[in-house]
Amino acid sequence: TLRPGMVLPDGAVVVSVGPADPNAAAAPPDEAPQPPTDSEISPPDEELPPAEILPPESSPTDEPPPIPTPDVE
């Protein structure tokens, strides 16, 4: 039985366990390539956080208010 946090012989770590089905075994192999990719994503990962902070600052929901202004006239 696969459990979250378990390390498979392939070196893959079980992050999330869905249904207790034989198909679940197919998920671990898919996560195996994740560890190596994580190291490659590490450098660009530093550029991702700032990108995510920009959208919230844009506050697209705050831009609509100015549009109704002409409607008030």
C-alpha positions, 0 to 999 in steps of 0.5 A: 500500500502506497502512503504519502511520504513513502520512498519507492525503490526507484527513489520516487517519493509518494506525494499524494495517494489517490484511490487504493487501486493498482493504477496508483502504482503507475503514479509513482513512476510519473513522479520519479522524474519530478525530483531531477526536474526540481533541481533544474526548476530551482534557479528559475523558481526564484523568478516565479515568485515575483511573477505571482506577486505581480498579478495580485498587485494589478488587482484587475478587480479594482480596475472595473470601478473607474469604468462605471464612472462615466455611467454616473454622468 
